[in-house]
Amino acid sequence: MSELINSLSATIADRKANPTQESYTARLMAEGTGKIAQKVGEEAVEVVVAALEESDGRLVSEMADLFYHSLVLLEQRGLSWPDVEAELARRFK
């Protein structure tokens, strides 16, 4: 796992364990799995729109949002990026 993904995942886990009102991640976690899943869906739609109608920069930005919210969802469910990597490795060996 890349250093950036490790750092982001650790920050997300910390926000879950030590929530503050200033933290968007902590507020999102407090709203629960349904809200986080909704955000993942919204970001996925925004990725599709950006891919079809917007600039490369906008597509990259929306992909970053989708990836971030996906990491939050994994953390909420007690999963992590290495779980996803293991599945990808299983599929593409």
C-alpha positions in Angstrom: 0.0 0.0 0.0 1.4 3.4 -0.9 2.5 5.8 1.9 -0.2 8.3 1.0 -2.9 5.7 1.2 -1.5 4.4 4.5 -1.4 8.0 5.9 -5.0 8.7 4.7 -6.3 5.4 6.1 -4.6 6.1 9.4 -6.1 9.6 9.6 -9.6 8.2 8.8 -9.2 5.5 11.5 -8.0 8.2 14.0 -11.1 10.4 13.2 -13.3 7.4 13.9 -11.5 6.6 17.2 -11.1 10.2 18.3 -14.0 12.2 16.7 -14.1 16.0 16.9 -16.8 18.4 15.7 -14.4 20.0 13.3 -13.7 16.8 11.4 -15.8 16.1 8.3 -14.7 12.4 8.5 -15.8 12.1 12.1 -19.2 13.7 11.3 -19.6 11.3 8.3 -18.8 8.3 10.5 -21.3 9.4 13.1 -24.0 9.5 10.5 -23.4 5.8 9.8 -22.9 3.3 7.0 -26.0 4.4 5.1 -24.9 8.0 4.8 -21.3 7.0 3.9 -22.7 4.6 1.2 -24.9 7.4 -0.1 -21.8 9.7 -0.4 -19.9 6.9 -2.3 -22.9 6.6 -4.7 -23.0 10.4 -5.2 -19.3 10.6 -5.9 -19.5 7.7 -8.3 -22.2 9.5 -10.3 -20.0 12.6 -10.3 -17.1 10.5 -11.7 -19.3 9.3 -14.5 -20.4 12.9 -15.3 -16.9 14.2 -15.2 -15.7 11.4 -17.5 -18.3 12.2 -20.0 -18.6 15.9 -19.9 -15.8 17.6 -18.0 -12.0 18.2 -18.0 -9.4 15.7 -17.0 -8.7 17.8 -13.9 -12.3 17.5 -12.8 -12.3 13.7 -13.4 -9.2 13.4 -11.2 -10.7 15.5 -8.5 -13.9 13.5 -8.5 -11.9 10.2 -8.5 -10.1 11.5 -5.4 -13.4 12.2 -3.7 -14.7 8.7 -4.6 -11.5 7.1 -3.3 -11.6 9.0 -0.1 -15.3 8.2 0.6 -14.6 4.6 -0.3 -11.8 4.4 2.3 -14.2 5.9 4.9 -16.8 3.3 4.0 -14.2 0.5 4.4 -13.1 1.9 7.8 -16.7 2.1 8.9 -17.2 -1.6 8.1 -14.0 -2.6 9.8 -12.2 -3.2 6.5 -9.2 -1.7 4.8 -7.5 -1.0 1.5 -5.3 -4.1 1.9 -8.6 -6.1 1.9 -9.3 -4.6 -1.5 -5.8 -5.2 -2.7 -6.1 -8.9 -1.7 -9.2 -9.3 -3.7 -7.6 -7.7 -6.7 -4.6 -9.9 -6.4 -6.9 -13.0 -6.2 -8.7 -11.9 -9.3 -5.7 -11.0 -11.4 -3.1 -13.6 -10.6 
